[in-house]
């Protein structure tokens, strides 16, 4: 059974246009007709704020549970690089660091419930576990300041963080810059089922 969390839904319409079965309809908020829904999970995939979930997590049947670095480099990198920073933004017109991380994980085969940078840092996340040193695809977070995705590519030997920066938009940055300004981060890796 699908559920729309109306507290976080931004009424963007992405799920309405994605659902071929017309299981989602509009009133004073969005509603989901579970008699029409086949559990394909496409509405959850396109929702920019993660407002749609499924009891029993049927959508995991449609997603790879590990971060797909090849998809990041072949699709997400070109799509997001250069997008301007926008606090609270969640589209290619403007995005902040926490939504960028969330959207790239979506695109690379990993769904998780969205959390802001500060919430993720302080509470952790049930779909992730903390590690002492990062590998490509791990989430890197500085408390109340910044988050991004750890990368490791031979073309960028001294730059290991892909994130939305307030001054230059989405790009690869030097990991050491953030350590100098905000101290040591925490590293999180998604659980494998």
N, C-alpha and C positions, 0 to 999 in steps of 0.2 A: 504494500500500500504506500502510495506517495503522499508526502506532506509538504505544504507550502508554509514556511514560517513568515507570517504576515508582519511580524515585528521588524524583520530585516529586509523584506522585499522592497525594492525601489520602483516597482511598477514600470520596468523598462520595456517590457513586451517581448523580450528575447524568447522566453518559453512559449508564448502564444504563437509566434510565427514558426517555431521549431516543431511543434507537436502536430504531426500529420493526422492524428486520430481526433483532433479537436477535443482532447480530454481536459484542456485548461480553458477556462472561460473567465470573462471579466464582469465584475459588478462594481461595488465600492472598493473591492480588492480583487486579487486573483483567486480563483477556486479551481480545484482539481476533481474531476469525476473519475473515481477509481474503477467504476464499472467499464469505462472506455479505455482506461490506461492499460497498456500491455507491459509496463515496467522496463521499457527500453533504455531509460536513463538519459535520453537526449536533452530533455528539459534541464536536468541537473548539470549536464555538461556545459550548456550555454549560459546558465545563470551566473552573472558576474559577481554576485554576493553570496552564493551558496545557500540560497533560501529554500531550495528544494532538496528533500532527502527521502529515503525509502526505508521503511521498517524492514529489517532483514538484509538491508544493503544489497538488493538485487543488482544495483548498477555496477558493483564490482565485477560482475560477469563480463562487462563490456570494457573494462579498464585493466591495463597492466599494472601490477602492484608495485613495480620498481620504477624509479625515475629513469626515463629513457634519454640518455645523453645524446644519442644520435638525432633524435627529434629536436632536442634543444638547438643543436648546431645547424640542422638542416631547415628548420622552420621558425622556431621561437626567436632565435637570435636575430634574424633578419626582420621579423615582424615588429619586435619591440625596441631594437636599438635606435636611439635618437628620439624616441617618444618623450615629450616634455614631462617634467615632474608636476604633479598636481595633488595637493593634499586631499585625500579622500577620493581621488580619481581612480577609475577602474576600466578605462577604455584606451584605445590607441590615440585618442585626442589629448590624453593626460592621465597619468597614473602615479600612485605613490608606491613606496617600497614594499609594503605588506601585500597590496593587491597584485603587484607585479609578480612577486614570488608565488602567490596563490594561483594566478592565471597561468604562469609557466608550468607549474606542477600539473594543472589540469591538462594542458596541451601535451605534456610529456608522460601522460598515463597514470597520474596519481591524483585521486580526489581526496581532499580533506576539508573539514569544516573550517571556514575562514576564522582567523583570530588576528587582531591588531598586533603590531610589533610588541607593545608593552605587555599585552595579555599573554602572547606566546612566550615571551621571555620569562615572565614571572610565574606562570602556571604550567608551562610546558604544553604539550598537546598529546591527547591519548593515542594518536596515530604515529607519534614520533618517539624516539628515545635519544637521550643525550650521549654524545661521543666526545672523547678527549681531543681527537685530531680529525679534521675533515677530509672527505673524499669528494670527487666531483658529484654535484647534485645535492649535497647536504645544504641545509639552511643555516646561515650564519646570522646571529642576532646580537646587537648591542642594546642593553636595557634602555628603553624609552627613546632610543635614538634612530636605529637603522637596522634593516635586515636585507638579506640578499641571498644569492645562490653561489656556492663555492664552485669555481671552475678550475680546470687544469688543462691547459692547451699549449702545445709547443710554440704557437704564434704569439702567446702572451706569457712569457716565462716569469715576469715579475708582477703580473696582475691576475688576481684570483677571485675577484668578487664581481658578480653581475648583479646590478641593482639600479634603482631609480634614484639619481642624485638630484638635489634641489638646484644645483647650479648648471649642470650640463645634461640633464635628462637621463634616460636609460643608457647605460654603457658598462664596459668593463673598467674597473678601477683597481688601483693598487691596494691590496689588502692591508699593507702596513700603514697607509694613511689613516684608516679608520682606527687601527690599534693605537696610534699615536694620539688621536683626538679623544677616543672614547674608552680606551683600555681594552682588556681582554673580552672577547665575545664568548658566546655559548654556541655549540654546534649540535644540530639535530638531524637525525637520519630517520627516514620513514620506515615503519615496521614492515617486514615481509610476512605475509600470511602463512 
